[in-house]
Amino acid sequence: MNERKYYLEYLALVALLITFFGFFAVKVWDIDFWWHIASGRNILENGAIPSVDPFGVYDAANVWGQTVLKSQWLGQVLLYSVYRWFDVDGVILFRAGVLTLCLAIVYLRCRLAATASLFSFAMTALAGLAILQHTGERPQLFSFLYLSLIFLLLDGFMHSGRRWLIYCIPLVMLVWSNTHAGAVLGVVALGLFGTGHVLENRWSGERFNTPQLSLLFMIMCLSAVALVCTPNGLATIMRIIFVENIFFVEGNPLRDRVSEYAYPWSLWPATLYYWVFIGVTLVSLPGFFNKTYLKQGIVVFAIGMISLTGYRYIPLFVLLAAPYVAASLNRMLSRIKPPDIAVNLFVLVVALAFLGYGFKQERVFQHGMQEGRFPVGAVAFIKANKLGGKMFNTMNWGGYLIWQLPGTATVFIDGRILDPRRLVPYTHILWMTPEGKLFFEQANFDLVLVPNGNAFSGERYPIVAYLQNHTGWQVVYQDKAGYLFARRAQ
């Protein structure tokens, strides 16, 4: 009977993971993917991490620009390598594989905590639903994986006492800190976990200098050191944490323009499952008020509060917290004990049903890219007619243009925003305010490439009508994506 139970559990888990893999395998859509792989290509071709903007778009001497240029170099190289070897479809499979592995780690951590299969499967599935909208092809993917892996190692150490597990954490942190700036949150989470462990000892009346606590402190210190073993070093990271994040992100030049910086409640209903997850987490909180589980509760609560401040933090919170929430629910609702075989069969059937639904709706195992999100036709026209020069473009298309037109056209703005001051003239030009007209004429552009309308509201940008009625400009290409204007020959 036990062998049958475990066989069904493995089968149900495989079915669940394959189903989510299919839903994660959607077409390439992230506008920032292109400048990330363009950066990776530049790093490999030149054998160095750039200190100036390699695409000649910005003056990147400011601390924000230097951080964006250097803090994700390894992630960009990895993404570009996947693209170079396996093209777009390889990137899709890679992204789906990373996210699915994160869910597998969630389930493994649940079972490591002796959580019943009912709560383990439920929270793994809810975590998967909560991150379905976070399938962007960017170095942030690695942050999801590294945070999951670090807490798997930490939970494994706390469960078994095997020191080699916790010794691996600073090594993971070293790789993470050179892959994506999300490593800062990893150190914060480790610090919260350690603080909670100290409070547990205080609650239990134990001494502070236990061997386990001393080892945790050493690992956290080594992880913090690993955080600054990057091309940016300590100075940039400190300024980003304590200066740039306050005035750049919270100061709000981007929050209203870029979804990843937006508050989760502003993106409803895309964040529906996240809010369900928040609700379940709140229900589970009483299960953490125990001298054995306080550290998990502190981490869940604190990272959950951070996730409320930005859409980009949702997967990090969900993947970290799901196993702890599942274990807390298991403690609180221990009387609910449906047979494991029944739970496994239910998960197996539901997972296969959703996979079948995905196939019917053509929402799983997709390939290629969402061409409607990028100016594919206009770029082909530029190449065929050997156009080039200074180009005004929308921010969403800048990364694709950098990738497709190296050395041909110099874009005005892209998703890197190495100099946030560029947002001011950009906005004025799009809406052709009096200041925008002055900015536009002084810039002396050769080409203008803009969409038919705003991606969210559909509202048409005033620059389109302005150039259509301008004697010095003409439409040289138009399709469903947008307009390409060129300056008339004098």
Sequence and secondary structure as in RCSB ss.txt:
>XXXX:A:sequence
MNERKYYLEYLALVALLITFFGFFAVKVWDIDFWWHIASGRNILENGAIPSVDPFGVYDAANVWGQTVLKSQWLG
QVLLYSVYRWFDVDGVILFRAGVLTLCLAIVYLRCRLAATASLFSFAMTALAGLAILQHTGERPQLFSFLYLSLI
FLLLDGFMHSGRRWLIYCIPLVMLVWSNTHAGAVLGVVALGLFGTGHVLENRWSGERFNTPQLSLLFMIMCLSAV
ALVCTPNGLATIMRIIFVENIFFVEGNPLRDRVSEYAYPWSLWPATLYYWVFIGVTLVSLPGFFNKTYLKQGIVV
FAIGMISLTGYRYIPLFVLLAAPYVAASLNRMLSRIKPPDIAVNLFVLVVALAFLGYGFKQERVFQHGMQEGRFP
VGAVAFIKANKLGGKMFNTMNWGGYLIWQLPGTATVFIDGRILDPRRLVPYTHILWMTPEGKLFFEQANFDLVLV
PNGNAFSGERYPIVAYLQNHTGWQVVYQDKAGYLFARRAQ
>XXXX:A:secstr
 HHHHHHHHHHHHHHHHHHHHHHH   B  TTHHHHHHHHHHHHHHTS  SS TTS     SHHHHHHHHTTHHH
HHHHHHHHHHHHHHHHHHHHHHHHHHHHHHHHHHHHHTT  HHHHHHHHHHHHHHTTT    STHHHHHHHHHHH
HHHHHHHHHH  HHHHHHHHHHHHHHHTT TTHHHHHHHHHHHHHHHHHHHHHHT  S  HHHHHHHHHHHHHHH
HHT SSSHHHHHHHIIIIIIIIIITT TTTTT GGGS GGGGTTTTHHHHHHHHHHHHHGGGG STTTHHHHHHH
HHHHHHHTT GGGHHHHHHHHHHHHHHHHHHHTTT    HHHHHHHHHHHHHHHHHHHHHTT SS  SB GGGTT
HHHHHHHHHTT  EEEEE HHHHHHHHHH TTTEE S  TT SSGGGHHHHHHHHTT HHHHHHHHHHT SEEEE
ESS TTT    HHHHHHHT TTEEEEEE SSEEEEEE   
